Amino acid sequence: MESRVCQRERRSWATIDLNQLVRNYEIYKRSLKVDTKVMTVIKANAYGHGDSEVAAALQKHGVSMFAVSNVDEAVTLRQAGITGEILILGYTAADMADVLLEHNIIQTIVSEEHAAALAATGIPVRCQFAIDTGMNRIGLDADNVDACERIIRTYQEKLQICGLFTHFCVADTDQEACVRFTGEQVQKFRAVVDSVADLNLSYIHCCNSAAGIFHLNKGVEFKGIDRIVRLGIILYGLKPDYSNTIPEEIKPVLTWETSVSMVKELNVDETVGYGRTYKATEKRKIATLTTGYADGYNRGLSNCGYVLLHGKRAPIVGRICMDQMTVDVTDIPEARMGDRVTLLGRNGNEIISADDMAQLLGTIGYEVVCCISNRVQRFYI
Ligand SMILES: *Cc1c(COP(=O)(O)O)cnc(C)c1O
């Protein structure tokens, strides 16, 4: 990464274990009982892990299919030397068609209107149609198979249509109603796929990380639409949902650490930070850390999260500031200026994962890692 001053083991830094990433990919792939290809999803800077580095490691390992969210991410990968297929999962305005063609990027078509706009450019962009089977976000409405068939055939002649995909909305939940809904999505998608089977489209896919291990492995109902799994969150060692059990050897890839800048005593009735939201009811010792919400450390963890140092948990006290935060180290007498502190990862026998942090925040691990800002320098091992 380009940077003037290296902050490794200094202010706020993340370490990404690319070997663990590749291991996660392999373990996930081996856990699939069906012979399926894997497209690795590296949108949003590879879920905060660094897209060029992650994609390069996967490409070196033989991965040749990548998915991103937008054209900027796609071009970044090409500039990083990624030669495999790159699919943009979201909308790109038709006036970017020349960029898509120039970099040999596959664009998702989100609607008939979008297809028309892309075709009107006269540029033969490679495309895949999103098919909406219940997410109601993007795609042709699978409830009208005839219209889907007509639209796909029409644009097959005008654009280079190379695939169809759909996306599940409750594949990470094993409640009966959710399992049934996913089954219905599968059926709807299959009906559209079957209606254009003679086109022999190369890329037919529907499973995200969760669906791959929780649904694809369970039955034969996927036959014909199970050629590719789009692997996102589990590649990074996190769970689609906190309740999920994923293969044990799959581990988080990213560790986030920071430093202690100072340690001080707090007398009874003294408060800490903006808004004076924490008040000492007895003598306490606090440590100030060199990470704040501008680094992507969620301010919602004020007075409720914890960090790890010297193998122990230190609760966050007071509000998280832009560049700093404060933790209670009364029970960690060895805490000193310059100490290394774990925000995400293992420290001694203690671990805090992005999934654990997400639980405290009422969100998902995806958001925790995506939000680690650019100010946090990434280092690769
Ligand atoms: C992000 C995304 C994925 C990956 O989902 P995970 O839950 O991270 O595996 C797959 N497909 C689409 C369309 C996506 O947007």
The ligand as an ORCA input file, in Angstrom:
! r2SCAN-3c Opt
* xyz 0 1
  C     -22.387    -10.187     -1.752
  C     -23.030    -11.173     -2.628
  C     -22.690    -12.527     -2.523
  C     -21.803    -13.073     -1.438
  O     -22.580    -13.263     -0.275
  P     -21.953    -13.907      1.039
  O     -23.104    -13.964      1.963
  O     -20.887    -12.974      1.497
  O     -21.423    -15.229      0.653
  C     -23.244    -13.399     -3.441
  N     -24.081    -12.954     -4.409
  C     -24.441    -11.670     -4.522
  C     -25.370    -11.260     -5.601
  C     -23.927    -10.733     -3.621
  O     -24.303     -9.462     -3.726
*
